[in-house]
């Protein structure tokens, strides 16, 4: 199973992605976040293999989140 985290500040986008992914064989949605701050905790808790992330989020952009995750979890490679 591929563990997916959805990160997007638009609830309708998250719902649409979740619906498509929940109907996809071999994929499980392990969490959803509406900003990059929430994502840091969700990565630790849900241990996703993949994050579907919006680059243009309020509070913390996707670029900033990615930099922080790499800096704070240098050995993390999912799952």
PASEBA-1860 file (N, C-alpha, C; in nm, 3 decimals):
! residues 79
1> XXXXXXXX> 0.084/-0.120/0.000/0.000/0.000/0.000/0.088/0.125/0.000 ~ 0.050/0.221/-0.083/0.117/0.350/-0.085/0.040/0.443/0.010 ~ 0.111/0.497/0.106/0.052/0.585/0.207/0.065/0.729/0.161 ~ -0.050/0.798/0.148/-0.054/0.933/0.091/-0.106/1.033/0.193 ~ -0.038/1.148/0.198/-0.082/1.262/0.279/-0.125/1.372/0.183 ~ -0.244/1.427/0.203/-0.296/1.535/0.118/-0.278/1.667/0.193 ~ -0.212/1.764/0.127/-0.188/1.894/0.188/-0.234/2.003/0.092 ~ -0.345/2.067/0.127/-0.401/2.172/0.041/-0.493/2.259/0.126
9> XXXXXXXX> -0.490/2.389/0.104/-0.571/2.480/0.185/-0.715/2.492/0.138 ~ -0.750/2.425/0.029/-0.887/2.429/-0.022/-0.959/2.298/0.012 ~ -1.061/2.304/0.098/-1.133/2.183/0.139/-1.190/2.102/0.023 ~ -1.240/2.170/-0.081/-1.298/2.099/-0.195/-1.191/2.021/-0.272 ~ -1.073/2.078/-0.283/-0.963/2.009/-0.351/-0.924/1.885/-0.271 ~ -0.909/1.901/-0.140/-0.876/1.786/-0.054/-0.982/1.677/-0.066 ~ -1.108/1.716/-0.065/-1.216/1.618/-0.075/-1.212/1.544/-0.208 ~ -1.187/1.618/-0.316/-1.179/1.555/-0.448/-1.062/1.458/-0.457
17> XXXXXXXX> -0.946/1.500/-0.410/-0.829/1.411/-0.411/-0.854/1.286/-0.326 ~ -0.910/1.308/-0.206/-0.940/1.195/-0.118/-1.035/1.096/-0.184 ~ -1.137/1.147/-0.252/-1.234/1.061/-0.318/-1.168/0.977/-0.427 ~ -1.087/1.040/-0.509/-1.018/0.967/-0.616/-0.922/0.863/-0.557 ~ -0.845/0.905/-0.459/-0.745/0.814/-0.400/-0.810/0.698/-0.324 ~ -0.920/0.724/-0.256/-0.988/0.618/-0.182/-1.045/0.510/-0.274 ~ -1.063/0.545/-0.401/-1.114/0.448/-0.497/-1.003/0.388/-0.583 ~ -0.879/0.414/-0.544/-0.764/0.364/-0.619/-0.702/0.246/-0.545
25> XXXXXXXX> -0.685/0.138/-0.616/-0.627/0.018/-0.556/-0.481/0.042/-0.518 ~ -0.445/-0.001/-0.401/-0.306/0.007/-0.357/-0.268/0.140/-0.292 ~ -0.367/0.227/-0.268/-0.341/0.358/-0.209/-0.428/0.375/-0.085 ~ -0.367/0.430/0.021/-0.442/0.463/0.141/-0.407/0.607/0.181 ~ -0.508/0.687/0.208/-0.488/0.824/0.253/-0.468/0.819/0.405 ~ -0.349/0.864/0.450/-0.316/0.856/0.592/-0.337/0.988/0.665 ~ -0.374/1.091/0.590/-0.400/1.218/0.656/-0.425/1.330/0.558 ~ -0.477/1.440/0.613/-0.504/1.561/0.537/-0.464/1.680/0.622
33> XXXXXXXX> -0.412/1.783/0.556/-0.372/1.907/0.623/-0.413/2.024/0.537 ~ -0.440/2.138/0.602/-0.474/2.255/0.523/-0.361/2.357/0.517 ~ -0.247/2.328/0.582/-0.131/2.415/0.567/-0.003/2.339/0.604 ~ 0.109/2.404/0.577/0.237/2.341/0.600/0.271/2.318/0.745 ~ 0.220/2.401/0.833/0.245/2.382/0.976/0.185/2.250/1.022 ~ 0.063/2.222/0.980/-0.001/2.095/1.016/0.071/1.977/0.953 ~ 0.132/1.999/0.837/0.197/1.889/0.767/0.312/1.829/0.846 ~ 0.389/1.912/0.913/0.503/1.862/0.990/0.459/1.757/1.092
41> XXXXXXXX> 0.352/1.783/1.163/0.300/1.687/1.260/0.242/1.565/1.191 ~ 0.174/1.587/1.079/0.110/1.476/1.007/0.212/1.379/0.948 ~ 0.327/1.429/0.907/0.433/1.341/0.854/0.483/1.250/0.965 ~ 0.504/1.305/1.082/0.551/1.226/1.195/0.447/1.123/1.237 ~ 0.322/1.164/1.240/0.213/1.076/1.285/0.173/0.973/1.180 ~ 0.152/1.016/1.055/0.099/0.928/0.952/0.203/0.850/0.873 ~ 0.329/0.895/0.879/0.439/0.829/0.805/0.403/0.801/0.659 ~ 0.365/0.906/0.584/0.327/0.885/0.443/0.447/0.851/0.356
49> XXXXXXXX> 0.420/0.781/0.247/0.521/0.756/0.145/0.526/0.872/0.048 ~ 0.410/0.937/0.028/0.395/1.044/-0.069/0.309/1.154/-0.008 ~ 0.344/1.280/-0.038/0.260/1.393/0.000/0.216/1.464/-0.127 ~ 0.086/1.477/-0.145/0.031/1.557/-0.255/0.010/1.696/-0.196 ~ 0.095/1.790/-0.236/0.100/1.918/-0.168/0.085/2.036/-0.264 ~ 0.005/2.131/-0.222/-0.011/2.258/-0.291/0.112/2.344/-0.261 ~ 0.171/2.405/-0.362/0.288/2.492/-0.339/0.248/2.627/-0.285 ~ 0.126/2.674/-0.315/0.083/2.808/-0.277/-0.017/2.804/-0.163
57> XXXXXXXX> 0.034/2.777/-0.044/-0.052/2.773/0.074/-0.022/2.891/0.165 ~ -0.122/2.935/0.242/-0.095/3.040/0.340/-0.014/2.982/0.456 ~ 0.039/3.066/0.537/0.117/3.033/0.657/0.255/2.983/0.618 ~ 0.263/2.876/0.543/0.391/2.818/0.504/0.376/2.758/0.365 ~ 0.456/2.804/0.270/0.445/2.754/0.132/0.498/2.611/0.122 ~ 0.464/2.545/0.014/0.512/2.409/-0.009/0.663/2.402/-0.016 ~ 0.725/2.504/-0.073/0.871/2.509/-0.081/0.932/2.514/0.059 ~ 0.877/2.599/0.145/0.928/2.611/0.282/0.907/2.482/0.360
65> XXXXXXXX> 0.791/2.421/0.344/0.762/2.295/0.413/0.863/2.188/0.371 ~ 0.889/2.179/0.242/0.982/2.078/0.191/1.121/2.101/0.248 ~ 1.167/2.225/0.248/1.299/2.257/0.306/1.305/2.218/0.453 ~ 1.201/2.252/0.528/1.198/2.220/0.671/1.197/2.069/0.695 ~ 1.119/1.996/0.617/1.114/1.851/0.634/1.248/1.786/0.606 ~ 1.314/1.831/0.500/1.446/1.776/0.467/1.546/1.810/0.577 ~ 1.541/1.931/0.629/1.634/1.973/0.734/1.609/1.900/0.866 ~ 1.482/1.882/0.900/1.447/1.822/1.030/1.436/1.671/1.029
73> XXXXXXX> 1.421/1.611/0.912/1.408/1.466/0.897/1.497/1.418/0.782 ~ 1.628/1.439/0.791/1.717/1.408/0.676/1.718/1.262/0.633 ~ 1.685/1.171/0.722/1.689/1.029/0.686/1.551/0.974/0.652 ~ 1.446/1.055/0.668/1.310/1.007/0.641/1.289/0.988/0.491 ~ 1.242/0.873/0.455/1.212/0.843/0.315/1.074/0.781/0.302 ~ 0.984/0.817/0.390/0.847/0.765/0.383/0.831/0.637/0.462 ~ 0.704/0.595/0.469/0.664/0.471/0.534/0.733/0.444/0.656
END
